[in-house]
Amino acid sequence: MWARSSAWLALALVALPPSLAGGGQGGGVKPLARGPITVYEQACARCHGPNGSFYGPDLGKGKTDAQLYKAVQDMADNQGQVELTTVELEAQTAYHRAIIKHEPFVAVTARTKTELRGEATKGATVSVTVAGKPQLVKRTGFTWSSTLEGAGTVLILARLKGAETRLDPQKAAHSHSCNQ
């Protein structure tokens, strides 16, 4: 029975994409090569302000994720003059969805077995736990890093002005999914 079960599990893991089968160092979803806040600050903030502060209240109003994705793609291709991969475009759209909802955004940009690094909305507090135990988090501007001690489920939490965002880096590289 055990041999059959473990063979089935091995086949199931091989059939999964590397990001879901624990690919990459430290397991979980592959981190983002370029953080969406970094890209935004370099290509978009000059016109739209830090954290989208110049957008105004109608940003994304009534737009589906697919429509917001297209708008972000058009802005990146034209005014922003930045080429984004599909994964980066999804993360950028998710970052804009967080701006629209007035919620903190959080992303993972690097991961090893002992460290996580990422980005979060400037001003948000970021906490990381491993198996429910708080980990040390260092913040500089919109970037953060955490040394991971122990084993178990990792959870990232970002808080800003009463709003809270949770991210399980085993399931996603960024908060605010983009279902387009």
Rosetta constraint file for C-alpha pairs under 8 A:
AtomPair CA 1 CA 5 HARMONIC 6.21 0.50
AtomPair CA 2 CA 6 HARMONIC 6.02 0.50
AtomPair CA 3 CA 7 HARMONIC 6.04 0.50
AtomPair CA 4 CA 8 HARMONIC 6.20 0.50
AtomPair CA 5 CA 9 HARMONIC 6.19 0.50
AtomPair CA 6 CA 10 HARMONIC 6.13 0.50
AtomPair CA 7 CA 11 HARMONIC 6.26 0.50
AtomPair CA 8 CA 12 HARMONIC 6.10 0.50
AtomPair CA 9 CA 13 HARMONIC 6.17 0.50
AtomPair CA 10 CA 14 HARMONIC 6.26 0.50
AtomPair CA 11 CA 15 HARMONIC 6.26 0.50
AtomPair CA 12 CA 16 HARMONIC 6.56 0.50
AtomPair CA 13 CA 21 HARMONIC 5.51 0.50
AtomPair CA 14 CA 21 HARMONIC 7.44 0.50
AtomPair CA 16 CA 20 HARMONIC 6.14 0.50
AtomPair CA 16 CA 21 HARMONIC 5.58 0.50
AtomPair CA 17 CA 21 HARMONIC 6.14 0.50
AtomPair CA 18 CA 22 HARMONIC 6.23 0.50
AtomPair CA 18 CA 23 HARMONIC 4.45 0.50
AtomPair CA 18 CA 24 HARMONIC 7.57 0.50
AtomPair CA 19 CA 23 HARMONIC 5.02 0.50
AtomPair CA 19 CA 24 HARMONIC 7.21 0.50
AtomPair CA 19 CA 28 HARMONIC 6.35 0.50
AtomPair CA 19 CA 29 HARMONIC 4.47 0.50
AtomPair CA 19 CA 30 HARMONIC 5.33 0.50
AtomPair CA 20 CA 28 HARMONIC 6.42 0.50
AtomPair CA 20 CA 29 HARMONIC 5.95 0.50
AtomPair CA 20 CA 170 HARMONIC 7.74 0.50
AtomPair CA 20 CA 171 HARMONIC 7.34 0.50
AtomPair CA 21 CA 27 HARMONIC 7.85 0.50
AtomPair CA 21 CA 28 HARMONIC 7.35 0.50
AtomPair CA 22 CA 26 HARMONIC 7.72 0.50
AtomPair CA 22 CA 27 HARMONIC 4.07 0.50
AtomPair CA 22 CA 28 HARMONIC 4.61 0.50
AtomPair CA 22 CA 29 HARMONIC 6.69 0.50
AtomPair CA 22 CA 170 HARMONIC 7.75 0.50
AtomPair CA 23 CA 27 HARMONIC 5.53 0.50
AtomPair CA 23 CA 28 HARMONIC 6.52 0.50
AtomPair CA 23 CA 29 HARMONIC 6.98 0.50
AtomPair CA 23 CA 30 HARMONIC 6.83 0.50
AtomPair CA 24 CA 28 HARMONIC 7.30 0.50
AtomPair CA 24 CA 29 HARMONIC 7.50 0.50
AtomPair CA 24 CA 30 HARMONIC 5.86 0.50
AtomPair CA 25 CA 111 HARMONIC 6.28 0.50
AtomPair CA 25 CA 112 HARMONIC 4.92 0.50
AtomPair CA 25 CA 113 HARMONIC 6.39 0.50
AtomPair CA 26 CA 111 HARMONIC 6.15 0.50
AtomPair CA 26 CA 112 HARMONIC 4.62 0.50
AtomPair CA 26 CA 113 HARMONIC 4.08 0.50
AtomPair CA 26 CA 114 HARMONIC 7.61 0.50
AtomPair CA 27 CA 113 HARMONIC 7.73 0.50
AtomPair CA 27 CA 170 HARMONIC 7.07 0.50
AtomPair CA 28 CA 169 HARMONIC 6.06 0.50
AtomPair CA 28 CA 170 HARMONIC 3.80 0.50
AtomPair CA 28 CA 171 HARMONIC 6.54 0.50
AtomPair CA 28 CA 172 HARMONIC 7.96 0.50
AtomPair CA 29 CA 169 HARMONIC 6.22 0.50
AtomPair CA 29 CA 170 HARMONIC 5.37 0.50
AtomPair CA 29 CA 171 HARMONIC 5.97 0.50
AtomPair CA 29 CA 172 HARMONIC 5.74 0.50
AtomPair CA 29 CA 173 HARMONIC 6.01 0.50
AtomPair CA 30 CA 173 HARMONIC 6.70 0.50
AtomPair CA 31 CA 108 HARMONIC 5.31 0.50
AtomPair CA 31 CA 109 HARMONIC 4.71 0.50
AtomPair CA 31 CA 110 HARMONIC 5.38 0.50
AtomPair CA 31 CA 111 HARMONIC 6.64 0.50
AtomPair CA 31 CA 173 HARMONIC 5.45 0.50
AtomPair CA 32 CA 87 HARMONIC 7.79 0.50
AtomPair CA 32 CA 88 HARMONIC 7.36 0.50
AtomPair CA 32 CA 107 HARMONIC 7.69 0.50
AtomPair CA 32 CA 108 HARMONIC 6.34 0.50
AtomPair CA 32 CA 109 HARMONIC 4.65 0.50
AtomPair CA 32 CA 110 HARMONIC 7.19 0.50
AtomPair CA 32 CA 173 HARMONIC 6.46 0.50
AtomPair CA 33 CA 109 HARMONIC 6.03 0.50
AtomPair CA 33 CA 110 HARMONIC 7.73 0.50
AtomPair CA 34 CA 38 HARMONIC 7.08 0.50
AtomPair CA 34 CA 39 HARMONIC 6.97 0.50
AtomPair CA 34 CA 88 HARMONIC 7.21 0.50
AtomPair CA 34 CA 109 HARMONIC 6.88 0.50
AtomPair CA 35 CA 39 HARMONIC 6.36 0.50
AtomPair CA 35 CA 88 HARMONIC 7.85 0.50
AtomPair CA 35 CA 107 HARMONIC 7.15 0.50
AtomPair CA 35 CA 108 HARMONIC 7.78 0.50
AtomPair CA 35 CA 109 HARMONIC 5.99 0.50
AtomPair CA 35 CA 118 HARMONIC 7.34 0.50
AtomPair CA 35 CA 119 HARMONIC 6.66 0.50
AtomPair CA 36 CA 40 HARMONIC 6.02 0.50
AtomPair CA 36 CA 88 HARMONIC 6.79 0.50
AtomPair CA 36 CA 91 HARMONIC 5.97 0.50
AtomPair CA 36 CA 92 HARMONIC 5.17 0.50
AtomPair CA 36 CA 95 HARMONIC 6.81 0.50
AtomPair CA 36 CA 107 HARMONIC 7.91 0.50
AtomPair CA 37 CA 41 HARMONIC 5.99 0.50
AtomPair CA 37 CA 92 HARMONIC 7.76 0.50
AtomPair CA 37 CA 95 HARMONIC 7.47 0.50
AtomPair CA 37 CA 119 HARMONIC 6.75 0.50
AtomPair CA 37 CA 120 HARMONIC 7.61 0.50
AtomPair CA 37 CA 121 HARMONIC 7.72 0.50
AtomPair CA 37 CA 142 HARMONIC 7.56 0.50
AtomPair CA 38 CA 42 HARMONIC 6.19 0.50
AtomPair CA 39 CA 43 HARMONIC 5.95 0.50
AtomPair CA 39 CA 44 HARMONIC 7.60 0.50
AtomPair CA 40 CA 44 HARMONIC 4.85 0.50
AtomPair CA 40 CA 45 HARMONIC 6.03 0.50
AtomPair CA 40 CA 92 HARMONIC 7.64 0.50
AtomPair CA 41 CA 45 HARMONIC 4.89 0.50
AtomPair CA 41 CA 46 HARMONIC 7.54 0.50
AtomPair CA 41 CA 50 HARMONIC 6.95 0.50
AtomPair CA 42 CA 46 HARMONIC 7.85 0.50
AtomPair CA 43 CA 76 HARMONIC 7.68 0.50
AtomPair CA 43 CA 80 HARMONIC 4.99 0.50
AtomPair CA 43 CA 81 HARMONIC 7.27 0.50
AtomPair CA 43 CA 82 HARMONIC 6.73 0.50
AtomPair CA 44 CA 48 HARMONIC 5.93 0.50
AtomPair CA 44 CA 49 HARMONIC 7.56 0.50
AtomPair CA 44 CA 76 HARMONIC 7.96 0.50
AtomPair CA 44 CA 80 HARMONIC 5.86 0.50
AtomPair CA 45 CA 49 HARMONIC 4.39 0.50
AtomPair CA 45 CA 50 HARMONIC 5.30 0.50
AtomPair CA 45 CA 51 HARMONIC 7.52 0.50
AtomPair CA 45 CA 52 HARMONIC 6.99 0.50
AtomPair CA 47 CA 54 HARMONIC 7.52 0.50
AtomPair CA 48 CA 52 HARMONIC 5.28 0.50
AtomPair CA 48 CA 53 HARMONIC 6.52 0.50
AtomPair CA 48 CA 54 HARMONIC 4.82 0.50
AtomPair CA 48 CA 55 HARMONIC 5.76 0.50
AtomPair CA 49 CA 53 HARMONIC 4.92 0.50
AtomPair CA 49 CA 54 HARMONIC 5.01 0.50
AtomPair CA 49 CA 55 HARMONIC 7.58 0.50
AtomPair CA 50 CA 54 HARMONIC 7.85 0.50
AtomPair CA 51 CA 99 HARMONIC 6.92 0.50
AtomPair CA 51 CA 121 HARMONIC 7.07 0.50
AtomPair CA 51 CA 122 HARMONIC 7.41 0.50
AtomPair CA 52 CA 99 HARMONIC 6.65 0.50
AtomPair CA 55 CA 59 HARMONIC 6.01 0.50
AtomPair CA 57 CA 61 HARMONIC 7.95 0.50
AtomPair CA 59 CA 100 HARMONIC 6.39 0.50
AtomPair CA 60 CA 68 HARMONIC 6.47 0.50
AtomPair CA 60 CA 97 HARMONIC 7.75 0.50
AtomPair CA 60 CA 100 HARMONIC 6.48 0.50
AtomPair CA 63 CA 67 HARMONIC 5.50 0.50
AtomPair CA 63 CA 68 HARMONIC 5.84 0.50
AtomPair CA 64 CA 68 HARMONIC 6.15 0.50
AtomPair CA 64 CA 180 HARMONIC 7.98 0.50
AtomPair CA 65 CA 69 HARMONIC 5.90 0.50
AtomPair CA 65 CA 93 HARMONIC 7.70 0.50
AtomPair CA 65 CA 178 HARMONIC 5.88 0.50
AtomPair CA 65 CA 179 HARMONIC 5.97 0.50
AtomPair CA 65 CA 180 HARMONIC 5.41 0.50
AtomPair CA 66 CA 70 HARMONIC 6.28 0.50
AtomPair CA 66 CA 178 HARMONIC 7.91 0.50
AtomPair CA 66 CA 179 HARMONIC 7.19 0.50
AtomPair CA 66 CA 180 HARMONIC 4.39 0.50
AtomPair CA 67 CA 71 HARMONIC 6.25 0.50
AtomPair CA 68 CA 72 HARMONIC 6.08 0.50
AtomPair CA 68 CA 93 HARMONIC 6.57 0.50
AtomPair CA 69 CA 73 HARMONIC 6.08 0.50
AtomPair CA 69 CA 89 HARMONIC 7.24 0.50
AtomPair CA 69 CA 90 HARMONIC 7.02 0.50
AtomPair CA 69 CA 93 HARMONIC 5.43 0.50
AtomPair CA 69 CA 178 HARMONIC 7.87 0.50
AtomPair CA 69 CA 180 HARMONIC 7.40 0.50
AtomPair CA 70 CA 74 HARMONIC 6.10 0.50
AtomPair CA 71 CA 75 HARMONIC 6.21 0.50
AtomPair CA 72 CA 76 HARMONIC 6.06 0.50
AtomPair CA 72 CA 89 HARMONIC 7.50 0.50
AtomPair CA 72 CA 92 HARMONIC 7.36 0.50
AtomPair CA 72 CA 93 HARMONIC 6.31 0.50
AtomPair CA 73 CA 77 HARMONIC 6.03 0.50
AtomPair CA 73 CA 89 HARMONIC 6.76 0.50
AtomPair CA 74 CA 78 HARMONIC 5.98 0.50
AtomPair CA 75 CA 79 HARMONIC 5.37 0.50
AtomPair CA 75 CA 80 HARMONIC 5.84 0.50
AtomPair CA 75 CA 81 HARMONIC 7.97 0.50
AtomPair CA 76 CA 80 HARMONIC 4.45 0.50
AtomPair CA 76 CA 81 HARMONIC 5.66 0.50
AtomPair CA 76 CA 82 HARMONIC 5.33 0.50
AtomPair CA 76 CA 83 HARMONIC 6.84 0.50
AtomPair CA 76 CA 84 HARMONIC 7.49 0.50
AtomPair CA 77 CA 81 HARMONIC 5.09 0.50
AtomPair CA 77 CA 82 HARMONIC 5.87 0.50
AtomPair CA 77 CA 83 HARMONIC 6.35 0.50
AtomPair CA 78 CA 82 HARMONIC 7.99 0.50
AtomPair CA 84 CA 88 HARMONIC 5.48 0.50
AtomPair CA 84 CA 89 HARMONIC 5.63 0.50
AtomPair CA 85 CA 89 HARMONIC 6.03 0.50
AtomPair CA 86 CA 90 HARMONIC 6.16 0.50
AtomPair CA 87 CA 91 HARMONIC 6.25 0.50
AtomPair CA 88 CA 92 HARMONIC 6.01 0.50
AtomPair CA 89 CA 93 HARMONIC 6.07 0.50
AtomPair CA 90 CA 94 HARMONIC 6.14 0.50
AtomPair CA 90 CA 177 HARMONIC 7.98 0.50
AtomPair CA 90 CA 178 HARMONIC 5.92 0.50
AtomPair CA 91 CA 95 HARMONIC 6.12 0.50
AtomPair CA 91 CA 174 HARMONIC 6.66 0.50
AtomPair CA 91 CA 177 HARMONIC 7.99 0.50
AtomPair CA 91 CA 178 HARMONIC 7.55 0.50
AtomPair CA 92 CA 96 HARMONIC 6.29 0.50
AtomPair CA 93 CA 97 HARMONIC 6.18 0.50
AtomPair CA 93 CA 178 HARMONIC 6.55 0.50
AtomPair CA 94 CA 98 HARMONIC 6.34 0.50
AtomPair CA 94 CA 174 HARMONIC 7.71 0.50
AtomPair CA 94 CA 175 HARMONIC 6.94 0.50
AtomPair CA 94 CA 176 HARMONIC 5.00 0.50
AtomPair CA 94 CA 177 HARMONIC 5.72 0.50
AtomPair CA 94 CA 178 HARMONIC 5.51 0.50
AtomPair CA 95 CA 99 HARMONIC 6.41 0.50
AtomPair CA 95 CA 105 HARMONIC 6.13 0.50
AtomPair CA 95 CA 175 HARMONIC 7.88 0.50
AtomPair CA 95 CA 176 HARMONIC 7.07 0.50
AtomPair CA 96 CA 100 HARMONIC 6.18 0.50
AtomPair CA 97 CA 101 HARMONIC 6.20 0.50
AtomPair CA 97 CA 176 HARMONIC 6.63 0.50
AtomPair CA 98 CA 102 HARMONIC 5.96 0.50
AtomPair CA 98 CA 103 HARMONIC 5.08 0.50
AtomPair CA 98 CA 104 HARMONIC 6.28 0.50
AtomPair CA 98 CA 105 HARMONIC 5.73 0.50
AtomPair CA 98 CA 176 HARMONIC 6.35 0.50
AtomPair CA 99 CA 103 HARMONIC 6.38 0.50
AtomPair CA 99 CA 104 HARMONIC 7.65 0.50
AtomPair CA 99 CA 105 HARMONIC 7.88 0.50
AtomPair CA 102 CA 163 HARMONIC 7.69 0.50
AtomPair CA 103 CA 160 HARMONIC 6.99 0.50
AtomPair CA 103 CA 163 HARMONIC 5.57 0.50
AtomPair CA 103 CA 164 HARMONIC 6.70 0.50
AtomPair CA 103 CA 165 HARMONIC 6.99 0.50
AtomPair CA 104 CA 120 HARMONIC 6.89 0.50
AtomPair CA 104 CA 121 HARMONIC 5.36 0.50
AtomPair CA 104 CA 124 HARMONIC 6.36 0.50
AtomPair CA 104 CA 158 HARMONIC 6.08 0.50
AtomPair CA 104 CA 159 HARMONIC 6.20 0.50
AtomPair CA 104 CA 160 HARMONIC 5.83 0.50
AtomPair CA 104 CA 163 HARMONIC 6.87 0.50
AtomPair CA 104 CA 164 HARMONIC 6.58 0.50
AtomPair CA 104 CA 165 HARMONIC 6.10 0.50
AtomPair CA 105 CA 119 HARMONIC 8.00 0.50
AtomPair CA 105 CA 120 HARMONIC 5.32 0.50
AtomPair CA 105 CA 121 HARMONIC 5.27 0.50
AtomPair CA 105 CA 158 HARMONIC 7.20 0.50
AtomPair CA 105 CA 165 HARMONIC 6.90 0.50
AtomPair CA 105 CA 174 HARMONIC 7.62 0.50
AtomPair CA 105 CA 175 HARMONIC 5.98 0.50
AtomPair CA 105 CA 176 HARMONIC 7.25 0.50
AtomPair CA 106 CA 118 HARMONIC 7.29 0.50
AtomPair CA 106 CA 119 HARMONIC 5.68 0.50
AtomPair CA 106 CA 120 HARMONIC 4.24 0.50
AtomPair CA 106 CA 121 HARMONIC 6.71 0.50
AtomPair CA 106 CA 158 HARMONIC 6.65 0.50
AtomPair CA 106 CA 165 HARMONIC 7.55 0.50
AtomPair CA 106 CA 167 HARMONIC 7.26 0.50
AtomPair CA 106 CA 174 HARMONIC 5.74 0.50
AtomPair CA 106 CA 175 HARMONIC 5.60 0.50
AtomPair CA 107 CA 118 HARMONIC 5.33 0.50
AtomPair CA 107 CA 119 HARMONIC 5.22 0.50
AtomPair CA 107 CA 120 HARMONIC 6.37 0.50
AtomPair CA 107 CA 173 HARMONIC 5.64 0.50
AtomPair CA 107 CA 174 HARMONIC 4.04 0.50
AtomPair CA 107 CA 175 HARMONIC 6.40 0.50
AtomPair CA 108 CA 116 HARMONIC 6.99 0.50
AtomPair CA 108 CA 117 HARMONIC 5.84 0.50
AtomPair CA 108 CA 118 HARMONIC 4.17 0.50
AtomPair CA 108 CA 119 HARMONIC 6.58 0.50
AtomPair CA 108 CA 169 HARMONIC 7.18 0.50
AtomPair CA 108 CA 173 HARMONIC 5.24 0.50
AtomPair CA 108 CA 174 HARMONIC 6.28 0.50
AtomPair CA 109 CA 116 HARMONIC 7.80 0.50
AtomPair CA 109 CA 117 HARMONIC 5.65 0.50
AtomPair CA 109 CA 118 HARMONIC 4.60 0.50
AtomPair CA 109 CA 119 HARMONIC 7.20 0.50
AtomPair CA 109 CA 173 HARMONIC 7.61 0.50
AtomPair CA 110 CA 115 HARMONIC 7.90 0.50
AtomPair CA 110 CA 116 HARMONIC 5.80 0.50
AtomPair CA 110 CA 117 HARMONIC 5.00 0.50
AtomPair CA 110 CA 118 HARMONIC 6.54 0.50
AtomPair CA 111 CA 115 HARMONIC 5.74 0.50
AtomPair CA 111 CA 116 HARMONIC 4.61 0.50
AtomPair CA 111 CA 117 HARMONIC 6.42 0.50
AtomPair CA 112 CA 116 HARMONIC 6.56 0.50
AtomPair CA 113 CA 148 HARMONIC 7.36 0.50
AtomPair CA 114 CA 147 HARMONIC 5.67 0.50
AtomPair CA 114 CA 148 HARMONIC 4.67 0.50
AtomPair CA 114 CA 149 HARMONIC 6.67 0.50
AtomPair CA 115 CA 145 HARMONIC 7.19 0.50
AtomPair CA 115 CA 146 HARMONIC 5.62 0.50
AtomPair CA 115 CA 147 HARMONIC 4.44 0.50
AtomPair CA 115 CA 148 HARMONIC 5.28 0.50
AtomPair CA 116 CA 145 HARMONIC 5.61 0.50
AtomPair CA 116 CA 146 HARMONIC 5.25 0.50
AtomPair CA 116 CA 147 HARMONIC 6.55 0.50
AtomPair CA 116 CA 148 HARMONIC 7.21 0.50
AtomPair CA 117 CA 143 HARMONIC 7.50 0.50
AtomPair CA 117 CA 144 HARMONIC 5.70 0.50
AtomPair CA 117 CA 145 HARMONIC 4.17 0.50
AtomPair CA 117 CA 146 HARMONIC 6.39 0.50
AtomPair CA 118 CA 143 HARMONIC 5.69 0.50
AtomPair CA 118 CA 144 HARMONIC 5.37 0.50
AtomPair CA 118 CA 145 HARMONIC 6.34 0.50
AtomPair CA 119 CA 142 HARMONIC 5.44 0.50
AtomPair CA 119 CA 143 HARMONIC 4.32 0.50
AtomPair CA 119 CA 144 HARMONIC 5.85 0.50
AtomPair CA 120 CA 124 HARMONIC 6.71 0.50
AtomPair CA 120 CA 126 HARMONIC 7.47 0.50
AtomPair CA 120 CA 142 HARMONIC 5.28 0.50
AtomPair CA 120 CA 143 HARMONIC 6.25 0.50
AtomPair CA 120 CA 144 HARMONIC 7.27 0.50
AtomPair CA 120 CA 158 HARMONIC 7.27 0.50
AtomPair CA 121 CA 142 HARMONIC 5.83 0.50
AtomPair CA 122 CA 141 HARMONIC 5.98 0.50
AtomPair CA 122 CA 142 HARMONIC 4.60 0.50
AtomPair CA 123 CA 141 HARMONIC 7.72 0.50
AtomPair CA 123 CA 142 HARMONIC 7.52 0.50
AtomPair CA 123 CA 160 HARMONIC 6.85 0.50
AtomPair CA 124 CA 158 HARMONIC 5.99 0.50
AtomPair CA 124 CA 159 HARMONIC 5.25 0.50
AtomPair CA 124 CA 160 HARMONIC 4.63 0.50
AtomPair CA 125 CA 158 HARMONIC 5.47 0.50
AtomPair CA 125 CA 159 HARMONIC 5.22 0.50
AtomPair CA 125 CA 160 HARMONIC 6.61 0.50
AtomPair CA 126 CA 137 HARMONIC 7.08 0.50
AtomPair CA 126 CA 144 HARMONIC 7.63 0.50
AtomPair CA 126 CA 156 HARMONIC 7.03 0.50
AtomPair CA 126 CA 157 HARMONIC 5.62 0.50
AtomPair CA 126 CA 158 HARMONIC 4.49 0.50
AtomPair CA 126 CA 159 HARMONIC 6.65 0.50
AtomPair CA 127 CA 134 HARMONIC 7.24 0.50
AtomPair CA 127 CA 135 HARMONIC 7.28 0.50
AtomPair CA 127 CA 136 HARMONIC 7.87 0.50
AtomPair CA 127 CA 137 HARMONIC 6.39 0.50
AtomPair CA 127 CA 156 HARMONIC 5.80 0.50
AtomPair CA 127 CA 157 HARMONIC 5.18 0.50
AtomPair CA 127 CA 158 HARMONIC 6.52 0.50
AtomPair CA 128 CA 134 HARMONIC 5.98 0.50
AtomPair CA 128 CA 135 HARMONIC 5.45 0.50
AtomPair CA 128 CA 136 HARMONIC 7.43 0.50
AtomPair CA 128 CA 137 HARMONIC 6.89 0.50
AtomPair CA 128 CA 146 HARMONIC 7.12 0.50
AtomPair CA 128 CA 154 HARMONIC 7.02 0.50
AtomPair CA 128 CA 155 HARMONIC 5.70 0.50
AtomPair CA 128 CA 156 HARMONIC 4.56 0.50
AtomPair CA 128 CA 157 HARMONIC 6.36 0.50
AtomPair CA 129 CA 133 HARMONIC 4.99 0.50
AtomPair CA 129 CA 134 HARMONIC 4.39 0.50
AtomPair CA 129 CA 135 HARMONIC 5.45 0.50
AtomPair CA 129 CA 153 HARMONIC 7.89 0.50
AtomPair CA 129 CA 154 HARMONIC 5.62 0.50
AtomPair CA 129 CA 155 HARMONIC 5.33 0.50
AtomPair CA 129 CA 156 HARMONIC 6.66 0.50
AtomPair CA 130 CA 134 HARMONIC 6.66 0.50
AtomPair CA 130 CA 135 HARMONIC 7.01 0.50
AtomPair CA 130 CA 148 HARMONIC 7.01 0.50
AtomPair CA 130 CA 149 HARMONIC 7.21 0.50
AtomPair CA 130 CA 150 HARMONIC 6.80 0.50
AtomPair CA 130 CA 151 HARMONIC 6.53 0.50
AtomPair CA 130 CA 152 HARMONIC 5.57 0.50
AtomPair CA 130 CA 153 HARMONIC 5.46 0.50
AtomPair CA 130 CA 154 HARMONIC 4.53 0.50
AtomPair CA 130 CA 155 HARMONIC 6.65 0.50
AtomPair CA 131 CA 150 HARMONIC 7.95 0.50
AtomPair CA 131 CA 151 HARMONIC 6.80 0.50
AtomPair CA 131 CA 152 HARMONIC 4.61 0.50
AtomPair CA 131 CA 153 HARMONIC 4.96 0.50
AtomPair CA 131 CA 154 HARMONIC 6.45 0.50
AtomPair CA 132 CA 153 HARMONIC 7.72 0.50
AtomPair CA 132 CA 154 HARMONIC 7.96 0.50
AtomPair CA 135 CA 146 HARMONIC 6.63 0.50
AtomPair CA 135 CA 147 HARMONIC 6.75 0.50
AtomPair CA 135 CA 148 HARMONIC 6.38 0.50
AtomPair CA 135 CA 149 HARMONIC 7.10 0.50
AtomPair CA 136 CA 146 HARMONIC 5.66 0.50
AtomPair CA 136 CA 147 HARMONIC 6.38 0.50
AtomPair CA 137 CA 144 HARMONIC 6.66 0.50
AtomPair CA 137 CA 145 HARMONIC 5.62 0.50
AtomPair CA 137 CA 146 HARMONIC 4.52 0.50
AtomPair CA 137 CA 147 HARMONIC 7.32 0.50
AtomPair CA 138 CA 144 HARMONIC 5.44 0.50
AtomPair CA 138 CA 145 HARMONIC 5.30 0.50
AtomPair CA 138 CA 146 HARMONIC 6.37 0.50
AtomPair CA 139 CA 143 HARMONIC 5.85 0.50
AtomPair CA 139 CA 144 HARMONIC 4.42 0.50
AtomPair CA 139 CA 145 HARMONIC 6.77 0.50
AtomPair CA 140 CA 144 HARMONIC 6.29 0.50
AtomPair CA 154 CA 168 HARMONIC 6.49 0.50
AtomPair CA 154 CA 169 HARMONIC 6.93 0.50
AtomPair CA 154 CA 170 HARMONIC 7.70 0.50
AtomPair CA 155 CA 166 HARMONIC 7.08 0.50
AtomPair CA 155 CA 167 HARMONIC 6.00 0.50
AtomPair CA 155 CA 168 HARMONIC 5.07 0.50
AtomPair CA 155 CA 169 HARMONIC 7.02 0.50
AtomPair CA 156 CA 166 HARMONIC 5.78 0.50
AtomPair CA 156 CA 167 HARMONIC 5.05 0.50
AtomPair CA 156 CA 168 HARMONIC 6.40 0.50
AtomPair CA 156 CA 169 HARMONIC 7.60 0.50
AtomPair CA 157 CA 164 HARMONIC 7.05 0.50
AtomPair CA 157 CA 165 HARMONIC 5.73 0.50
AtomPair CA 157 CA 166 HARMONIC 4.60 0.50
AtomPair CA 157 CA 167 HARMONIC 6.35 0.50
AtomPair CA 158 CA 164 HARMONIC 5.72 0.50
AtomPair CA 158 CA 165 HARMONIC 5.18 0.50
AtomPair CA 158 CA 166 HARMONIC 6.55 0.50
AtomPair CA 159 CA 163 HARMONIC 5.65 0.50
AtomPair CA 159 CA 164 HARMONIC 4.48 0.50
AtomPair CA 159 CA 165 HARMONIC 6.47 0.50
AtomPair CA 160 CA 164 HARMONIC 6.56 0.50
AtomPair CA 165 CA 175 HARMONIC 7.14 0.50
AtomPair CA 166 CA 175 HARMONIC 7.15 0.50
AtomPair CA 167 CA 172 HARMONIC 7.16 0.50
AtomPair CA 167 CA 174 HARMONIC 6.87 0.50
AtomPair CA 167 CA 175 HARMONIC 5.77 0.50
AtomPair CA 168 CA 172 HARMONIC 6.34 0.50
AtomPair CA 169 CA 173 HARMONIC 5.68 0.50
AtomPair CA 169 CA 174 HARMONIC 7.69 0.50
